[in-house]
Amino acid sequence: MKKSRVIVFVMLSVLSQSVFAAWDGSVTGEIKTIEVTAGENYGFRVILTGNPQLCGNSHTWAYIKESDSNYQTYVSVLLAAKMGNKKVQLLTTKETSSGNEYCHIGYMRLK
């Protein structure tokens, strides 16, 4: 019985690590700045306090675009985090269409 629990624990640990391995960055902090521009021009941008690098390169801002799935929910949670001085964890990937590898928010947690 104990051996099967250990095997399940190890399998779950490996699987959870592989899920996070798909992200270029995982950073937690409070939102310092929110910038808003045209919806498809990296439309809603956030910068965390202390300006940490957000996806393994030099970029200190991450974005979502208006066409992203669940856009309104992302915006609502990010605004609530800013107004409530709450920490968020941003999981990001480097976008490839511009050649600049900007940090695209693909998942987040309100802490």
Secondary structure, DSSP 8 states (H G I E B T S, - for coil): -HHHHHHHHHHHHHHHHHHHHT-SEEEEEEEEEEEE--TTTT-EEEEETT---SSSSS--EEEE-TTSTTHHHHHHHHHHHHHTT-EEEEEEEE--SSSS--EEEEEEEE-
